[in-house]
Amino acid sequence: MPFNKDISGFKNEEEFVEYLNGKLVKEVHPIFQELFNTLYKNISSQDRIICWLDFNKRKADMYVKINNIIKGISIKKGIKNSVHVEHIDDFIEFMNKLGVEENIIKEYLKYHYADGTMNGSGEKRLSSIEYRQKNQCSLDYINSKLNINEYIDKFTERFILKGNRSNYEIDAIIYGVVDDFIWITNNEIRYIIKKHLDDNISSLHISCLSIQPLTRNLNYSKKNEYGRNHIQVKWYNIADQILEVMATYRKMKNIYDMSLIDLENYFLEKNPEISQNLTKTLSCKLNSHR
């Protein structure tokens, strides 16, 4: 599997810190240099990297300091990546503050516990598949009310960028291992989450993020009951969507960041039949949208 190897998530984070800490920018792999040049803008190959782990269960797993500027980075690998966990009561309070309608919150609680109640006291618990089979219309209704522009930035901050333990956003996510990874910045995360806001997904979701109980505890284990009162947000296709950003948003941003001369040359190279006058017209249009 690409972007992965057989080590734990924590060991993977340690390996990133061990590789980066104390090195000069010029000494790290070019993909790190590309990431750091994007995050820090004005750095030189002679600048030294200071790097450490965060053990406070916030969204950033690793902090990187270059020229006294600190950036927080989340590190993911593998499949079915969990990006957020919190108590159901905190999540309901968050949705209330957002202004989510009371009837939507009630329907969400019925989905979360899947036992016919809104507090988990029911006798018969359904699996997620059983619940969807019997209540797909309800899930579709919840999805239609939560996946709207009014809420999406706050959900993105809560689930990916800030969480509920920090006032600071992460600056990027690295997906993979030290010698094989891809990355996405916080602005690119906002872009891709909004881009998939209207995706037709049968399970309960916010854009491409799936929302579910940490466990449904269908065997009534006392040990696992704790997880039943927590929500978990998973980003199942994180690698695909980072690659999508690289192929779309990042290329378009590079075009918008070009100088007028570079822009003219870009269009002439791609479209040699277009005259220079037309190219300048297109360039002006792009400039007007910056």
RADALIN-V232763 format. One record per backbone hydrogen bond with DSSP energy under -1.0 kcal/mol. CO is the residue of the C=O (numbers start at 1). NH is the residue of the N-H. E is the energy in kcal/mol with one decimal. If there is no record, write none. Layout:
co = (CO;CO)
nh = (NH;NH)
e = (E;E)
This chain:
co = (5;8;9;10;11;12;13;14;15;16;17;20;23;24;25;29;29;30;31;32;33;34;35;36;37;40;41;44;45;47;49;50;52;61;62;63;64;65;66;69;71;72;72;73;73;74;76;81;84;86;87;88;89;90;91;92;93;94;95;95;101;102;103;104;105;106;107;108;109;110;114;127;128;129;130;131;135;136;137;138;139;140;141;142;143;146;148;148;151;152;153;154;155;156;156;157;157;161;171;172;173;174;175;177;180;182;184;185;186;187;188;189;190;191;192;194;196;199;204;206;209;210;212;217;226;227;229;230;231;232;233;233;234;235;237;238;239;240;241;242;243;244;245;248;249;250;251;252;253;255;259;260;261;262;263;264;265;266;267;271;275;276;277;278;279;280;281;282;283;284;286;287)
nh = (7;12;13;14;15;16;17;18;19;20;21;23;49;27;28;32;33;34;35;36;37;38;39;40;41;42;43;47;26;25;22;65;63;54;73;52;71;50;69;66;64;171;172;61;62;174;176;235;233;231;91;92;93;94;95;96;97;98;99;100;105;106;107;108;109;110;111;112;113;114;126;131;132;133;134;135;139;140;141;142;143;144;145;146;147;148;151;152;155;156;157;158;159;160;161;162;163;170;186;74;184;76;182;180;177;175;173;189;190;191;192;193;194;195;196;197;199;201;211;209;206;234;232;220;229;230;88;214;86;212;83;84;210;238;241;242;243;244;245;246;247;248;250;252;253;254;255;256;257;258;263;264;265;266;267;268;269;270;271;274;279;280;281;282;283;284;285;286;287;288;289;290)
e = (-2.3;-2.2;-2.0;-2.3;-2.1;-1.6;-1.9;-2.9;-2.0;-2.3;-2.7;-2.1;-3.2;-1.7;-1.2;-1.2;-1.8;-2.5;-1.9;-3.0;-2.6;-1.5;-2.2;-3.0;-1.2;-2.4;-1.0;-1.4;-2.4;-2.5;-3.0;-3.5;-3.1;-2.2;-3.1;-2.1;-2.4;-2.4;-1.7;-2.2;-2.5;-3.3;-1.1;-1.7;-2.3;-3.2;-3.2;-3.0;-2.9;-3.0;-1.9;-2.4;-2.1;-2.2;-2.3;-2.3;-2.2;-1.7;-1.1;-2.3;-1.9;-2.2;-1.9;-2.4;-2.4;-1.9;-1.9;-2.8;-2.3;-2.2;-2.5;-2.6;-2.3;-2.3;-1.5;-2.0;-2.0;-2.7;-1.9;-2.5;-2.8;-2.1;-1.4;-1.9;-2.3;-1.8;-1.2;-1.6;-2.2;-2.4;-2.3;-2.4;-3.0;-2.2;-2.0;-3.7;-2.2;-1.8;-1.6;-2.3;-2.1;-3.0;-2.2;-2.2;-2.1;-3.1;-2.7;-2.1;-2.1;-2.0;-2.6;-2.4;-2.1;-2.3;-1.3;-1.5;-1.6;-1.0;-2.1;-2.3;-2.5;-2.6;-3.5;-1.7;-1.4;-1.6;-2.9;-2.6;-1.5;-2.3;-2.9;-1.3;-2.8;-1.1;-2.3;-2.1;-2.3;-1.8;-1.9;-2.3;-1.7;-1.4;-2.6;-2.5;-2.7;-1.9;-1.7;-2.3;-1.9;-1.1;-2.7;-2.3;-2.4;-2.4;-2.3;-2.4;-2.2;-2.1;-2.8;-2.2;-2.0;-2.4;-1.7;-2.3;-2.4;-2.4;-1.9;-2.2;-2.6;-2.1;-1.2;-1.4)
